[in-house]
Amino acid sequence: MFTGLRMRQFERLVKVVRERGGNGPGGGRPWCLPPADRVLLVAVYYRTNLTMRQLAPPFGCSPATVCRVIQRLRPLLAIEQATRPADAVERWWIVDGTLVPVRDRKVGASSRNPRSSANVQVIIDADTRLVIAAARPVHGNTADAKAWLDSGLARHCEGVTVLGDGAFINTGLVVPHRKRPGRALLAGQEEDNPEHRRVRARVEHALARMKHYKILRGCRQRGDDLHHAVQAVAHMHNLALAT
């Protein structure tokens, strides 16, 4: 399917949207598309990043209807933030920031990426590779450490060991050992860093999988649209891995 999901996974997504109130018209005229087609439209939009005019003909509706469907359903596809697991002491979570190109200057800013981009912080479970939570996007020139501290995600990680790269120093996360001027790393520290990189690479792989949804390669929408897109993509990413 164009959604990146198998049929059973897509059916679970439709069920979640229905349970969250996405089955009715929300007032006014009834929708011209059935509920499953509306969810399919939003998922295809995030997967392909096609314009409203390009999406309208395959679904037999107008670009205005496509826009209304996306605006109505996008919050209902969001991932639910995970609660603290019972075996938190034994779990490892990993956080990393990724840059998403955007056109809205109120959301993005120039940074390492020459395009105007937003910084999105994502936490995954090291064992399952499932997305635990994703923060609201901030300007792309925001340092990862500040984005993490301002995101509020730390509240969801109490009691869980969270790994980050060197950009998260002094944030309370487990980061690689750094050489001090004139001091070499101890033998144990030299051995820890490669293992840290090996485990932390899993979040890079998860972010790469999420960016198969092309909306995260260049978001044309404004305001909260990128935030809703990240939440929905994280949800579909988890469905694809867990079922």
Kinemage of the C-alpha trace (Angstrom):
@kinemage 1
@onewidth
@group {chain A} dominant
@subgroup {mainchain}
@vectorlist {calphas} color= white
{ca met a 1} P 0.000 0.000 0.000
{ca phe a 2} L 0.998 3.620 -0.502
{ca thr a 3} L 0.758 4.104 3.263
{ca gly a 4} L 3.766 1.923 4.097
{ca leu a 5} L 1.456 -0.321 6.147
{ca arg a 6} L 0.105 -3.807 5.577
{ca met a 7} L -3.647 -4.256 5.483
{ca arg a 8} L -3.874 -5.496 9.085
{ca gln a 9} L -1.758 -2.592 10.292
{ca phe a 10} L -3.857 -0.102 8.364
{ca glu a 11} L -7.033 -1.586 9.843
{ca arg a 12} L -5.629 -0.986 13.319
{ca leu a 13} L -4.948 2.640 12.378
{ca val a 14} L -8.531 3.063 11.155
{ca lys a 15} L -9.804 1.531 14.405
{ca val a 16} L -7.775 4.014 16.486
{ca val a 17} L -9.114 6.963 14.479
{ca arg a 18} L -12.697 5.734 14.916
{ca glu a 19} L -12.225 5.343 18.667
{ca arg a 20} L -10.962 8.928 18.830
{ca gly a 21} L -14.067 10.281 17.148
{ca gly a 22} L -13.021 10.311 13.518
{ca asn a 23} L -16.038 8.382 12.265
{ca gly a 24} L -18.551 11.235 12.169
{ca pro a 25} L -18.695 14.346 10.005
{ca gly a 26} L -18.047 16.665 12.929
{ca gly a 27} L -21.046 18.842 12.069
{ca gly a 28} L -22.321 20.017 8.726
{ca arg a 29} L -22.609 17.949 5.562
{ca pro a 30} L -21.602 14.255 5.648
{ca trp a 31} L -18.210 13.412 4.166
{ca cys a 32} L -18.154 12.239 0.560
{ca leu a 33} L -15.538 9.617 1.521
{ca pro a 34} L -16.065 6.693 3.930
{ca pro a 35} L -13.964 6.650 7.141
{ca ala a 36} L -11.357 4.167 5.886
{ca asp a 37} L -10.797 6.198 2.710
{ca arg a 38} L -10.343 9.361 4.737
{ca val a 39} L -7.688 7.721 6.900
{ca leu a 40} L -6.087 6.320 3.748
{ca leu a 41} L -5.997 9.799 2.223
{ca val a 42} L -4.157 11.273 5.223
{ca ala a 43} L -1.714 8.358 5.396
{ca val a 44} L -0.961 8.611 1.672
{ca tyr a 45} L -0.467 12.346 2.034
{ca tyr a 46} L 2.148 11.845 4.748
{ca arg a 47} L 3.794 9.005 2.850
{ca thr a 48} L 4.040 10.720 -0.544
{ca asn a 49} L 3.882 14.446 0.328
{ca leu a 50} L 1.762 15.049 -2.766
{ca thr a 51} L -0.150 18.299 -3.123
{ca met a 52} L -3.899 18.577 -2.558
{ca arg a 53} L -4.479 18.850 -6.303
{ca gln a 54} L -2.498 15.665 -6.920
{ca leu a 55} L -4.341 13.709 -4.222
{ca ala a 56} L -7.852 14.774 -5.231
{ca pro a 57} L -8.287 12.802 -8.522
{ca pro a 58} L -7.325 9.337 -7.129
{ca phe a 59} L -9.890 9.749 -4.340
{ca gly a 60} L -12.575 11.253 -6.565
{ca cys a 61} L -12.977 14.461 -4.586
{ca ser a 62} L -11.971 18.110 -4.756
{ca pro a 63} L -8.695 19.596 -3.408
{ca ala a 64} L -10.781 21.487 -0.852
{ca thr a 65} L -12.184 18.194 0.453
{ca val a 66} L -8.672 16.747 0.674
{ca cys a 67} L -7.620 19.749 2.736
{ca arg a 68} L -10.617 19.435 5.065
{ca val a 69} L -10.047 15.705 5.589
{ca ile a 70} L -6.392 16.259 6.483
{ca gln a 71} L -7.197 19.136 8.823
{ca arg a 72} L -9.911 17.084 10.557
{ca leu a 73} L -8.086 13.764 10.962
{ca arg a 74} L -4.457 14.760 11.496
{ca pro a 75} L -4.709 15.112 15.319
{ca leu a 76} L -6.470 11.737 15.540
{ca leu a 77} L -3.500 9.849 14.077
{ca ala a 78} L -1.114 11.017 16.804
{ca ile a 79} L 0.985 8.595 18.809
{ca glu a 80} L 0.200 8.151 22.492
{ca gln a 81} L 3.186 8.885 24.696
{ca ala a 82} L 4.357 5.801 26.541
{ca thr a 83} L 4.123 5.616 30.312
{ca arg a 84} L 7.028 4.597 32.508
{ca pro a 85} L 7.540 0.833 31.983
{ca ala a 86} L 7.383 -1.552 34.924
{ca asp a 87} L 10.939 -2.766 34.223
{ca ala a 88} L 12.276 0.789 33.765
{ca val a 89} L 15.572 0.027 35.522
{ca glu a 90} L 16.409 -2.572 32.886
{ca arg a 91} L 15.293 -0.542 29.856
{ca trp a 92} L 17.304 1.731 27.609
{ca trp a 93} L 15.762 4.610 25.713
{ca ile a 94} L 17.577 6.707 23.122
{ca val a 95} L 16.947 10.313 22.124
{ca asp a 96} L 18.114 12.241 19.101
{ca gly a 97} L 17.158 15.350 17.195
{ca thr a 98} L 16.525 15.439 13.462
{ca leu a 99} L 16.127 18.375 11.089
{ca val a 100} L 12.975 18.568 8.981
{ca pro a 101} L 12.934 21.150 6.145
{ca val a 102} L 9.943 23.486 6.421
{ca arg a 103} L 8.644 26.518 4.584
{ca asp a 104} L 7.104 28.231 7.582
{ca arg a 105} L 9.700 30.651 8.944
{ca lys a 106} L 7.879 30.766 12.270
{ca val a 107} L 8.649 27.071 12.744
{ca gly a 108} L 12.005 26.695 10.995
{ca ala a 109} L 15.339 28.477 10.794
{ca ser a 110} L 18.595 28.013 8.897
{ca ser a 111} L 21.094 25.751 10.646
{ca arg a 112} L 23.515 23.011 9.607
{ca asn a 113} L 21.016 22.275 6.899
{ca pro a 114} L 21.138 25.189 4.411
{ca arg a 115} L 17.339 25.021 4.134
{ca ser a 116} L 14.999 26.451 6.726
{ca ser a 117} L 14.438 23.515 9.079
{ca ala a 118} L 12.816 22.530 12.359
{ca asn a 119} L 14.478 20.449 15.077
{ca val a 120} L 12.374 17.484 16.234
{ca gln a 121} L 13.410 15.441 19.288
{ca val a 122} L 12.437 11.762 19.187
{ca ile a 123} L 12.795 9.037 21.845
{ca ile a 124} L 12.856 5.349 20.934
{ca asp a 125} L 13.127 2.126 22.922
{ca ala a 126} L 16.534 0.562 22.334
{ca asp a 127} L 15.154 -2.993 22.291
{ca thr a 128} L 11.969 -2.640 20.244
{ca arg a 129} L 12.925 0.438 18.144
{ca leu a 130} L 9.427 1.774 18.815
{ca val a 131} L 8.974 5.526 19.161
{ca ile a 132} L 8.203 6.408 22.775
{ca ala a 133} L 7.496 10.111 22.256
{ca ala a 134} L 8.250 13.006 19.934
{ca ala a 135} L 8.568 16.625 21.017
{ca arg a 136} L 6.984 19.662 19.425
{ca pro a 137} L 9.294 21.034 16.686
{ca val a 138} L 11.550 23.985 17.492
{ca his a 139} L 13.712 26.191 15.278
{ca gly a 140} L 16.414 24.238 13.465
{ca asn a 141} L 19.225 26.366 14.896
{ca thr a 142} L 18.286 25.301 18.447
{ca ala a 143} L 20.956 23.136 20.067
{ca asp a 144} L 19.859 19.582 20.829
{ca ala a 145} L 20.565 20.038 24.545
{ca lys a 146} L 18.329 23.119 24.796
{ca ala a 147} L 15.631 21.516 22.639
{ca trp a 148} L 15.635 18.509 24.976
{ca leu a 149} L 15.479 20.572 28.165
{ca asp a 150} L 12.668 22.759 26.814
{ca ser a 151} L 10.664 19.893 25.323
{ca gly a 152} L 9.381 18.442 28.582
{ca leu a 153} L 10.199 14.921 27.417
{ca ala a 154} L 12.418 14.372 30.453
{ca arg a 155} L 9.244 13.991 32.576
{ca his a 156} L 8.360 10.851 30.610
{ca cys a 157} L 11.811 9.338 31.198
{ca glu a 158} L 11.981 9.322 34.994
{ca gly a 159} L 13.591 6.103 36.167
{ca val a 160} L 14.659 5.103 32.649
{ca thr a 161} L 18.242 5.311 31.373
{ca val a 162} L 18.300 7.561 28.305
{ca leu a 163} L 21.213 7.683 25.863
{ca gly a 164} L 22.173 10.700 23.776
{ca asp a 165} L 25.098 11.791 21.658
{ca gly a 166} L 27.722 14.375 22.591
{ca ala a 167} L 25.301 17.220 21.875
{ca phe a 168} L 23.323 16.320 25.038
{ca ile a 169} L 26.140 16.949 27.510
{ca asn a 170} L 25.071 18.343 30.901
{ca thr a 171} L 21.448 17.283 30.407
{ca gly a 172} L 21.476 14.238 32.676
{ca leu a 173} L 21.546 11.786 29.755
{ca val a 174} L 24.168 9.089 29.223
{ca val a 175} L 26.569 10.551 26.653
{ca pro a 176} L 29.952 9.405 25.270
{ca his a 177} L 33.077 10.106 27.287
{ca arg a 178} L 34.914 13.187 26.054
{ca lys a 179} L 38.621 13.818 26.066
{ca arg a 180} L 39.804 16.686 28.227
{ca pro a 181} L 42.662 18.935 27.095
{ca gly a 182} L 45.903 17.183 27.892
{ca arg a 183} L 44.147 14.100 29.277
{ca ala a 184} L 43.601 10.793 27.539
{ca leu a 185} L 40.527 8.685 28.145
{ca leu a 186} L 40.840 5.866 30.645
{ca ala a 187} L 40.900 2.302 29.330
{ca gly a 188} L 37.334 1.622 30.432
{ca gln a 189} L 36.109 4.828 28.819
{ca glu a 190} L 37.782 3.939 25.534
{ca glu a 191} L 35.843 0.669 25.557
{ca asp a 192} L 32.532 2.314 26.508
{ca asn a 193} L 32.374 4.764 23.619
{ca pro a 194} L 32.155 2.224 20.737
{ca glu a 195} L 29.403 0.332 22.580
{ca his a 196} L 27.567 3.595 23.210
{ca arg a 197} L 27.757 4.453 19.491
{ca arg a 198} L 26.565 0.970 18.515
{ca val a 199} L 23.452 1.181 20.678
{ca arg a 200} L 22.713 4.827 19.918
{ca ala a 201} L 22.811 4.130 16.178
{ca arg a 202} L 19.399 2.497 16.559
{ca val a 203} L 17.728 5.890 16.874
{ca glu a 204} L 19.396 6.970 13.625
{ca his a 205} L 17.931 3.899 11.919
{ca ala a 206} L 14.489 4.656 13.366
{ca leu a 207} L 14.619 8.258 12.139
{ca ala a 208} L 15.670 7.053 8.694
{ca arg a 209} L 12.646 4.730 8.611
{ca met a 210} L 10.361 7.551 9.683
{ca lys a 211} L 11.678 9.695 6.845
{ca his a 212} L 10.361 7.158 4.355
{ca tyr a 213} L 7.277 9.291 4.928
{ca lys a 214} L 8.204 12.150 2.651
{ca ile a 215} L 6.325 14.756 4.677
{ca leu a 216} L 9.414 14.697 6.951
{ca arg a 217} L 11.690 15.547 4.028
{ca gly a 218} L 10.009 18.854 3.270
{ca cys a 219} L 6.834 20.048 5.009
{ca arg a 220} L 4.962 22.680 3.018
{ca gln a 221} L 2.269 23.284 5.630
{ca arg a 222} L 2.299 25.920 8.346
{ca gly a 223} L 1.651 26.200 12.051
{ca asp a 224} L 1.092 22.914 13.879
{ca asp a 225} L 0.995 20.818 10.701
{ca leu a 226} L 4.552 19.537 11.136
{ca his a 227} L 3.884 18.620 14.767
{ca his a 228} L 0.809 16.610 13.759
{ca ala a 229} L 2.753 14.993 10.903
{ca val a 230} L 5.570 13.852 13.210
{ca gln a 231} L 3.082 12.400 15.696
{ca ala a 232} L 1.191 10.549 12.956
{ca val a 233} L 4.339 9.222 11.301
{ca ala a 234} L 5.605 7.978 14.678
{ca his a 235} L 2.283 6.165 15.160
{ca met a 236} L 2.460 4.498 11.742
{ca his a 237} L 6.135 3.647 12.289
{ca asn a 238} L 5.182 1.830 15.495
{ca leu a 239} L 2.319 -0.011 13.796
{ca ala a 240} L 4.663 -1.213 11.057
{ca leu a 241} L 7.139 -2.582 13.619
{ca ala a 242} L 4.814 -3.974 16.264
{ca thr a 243} L 2.359 -5.960 14.112
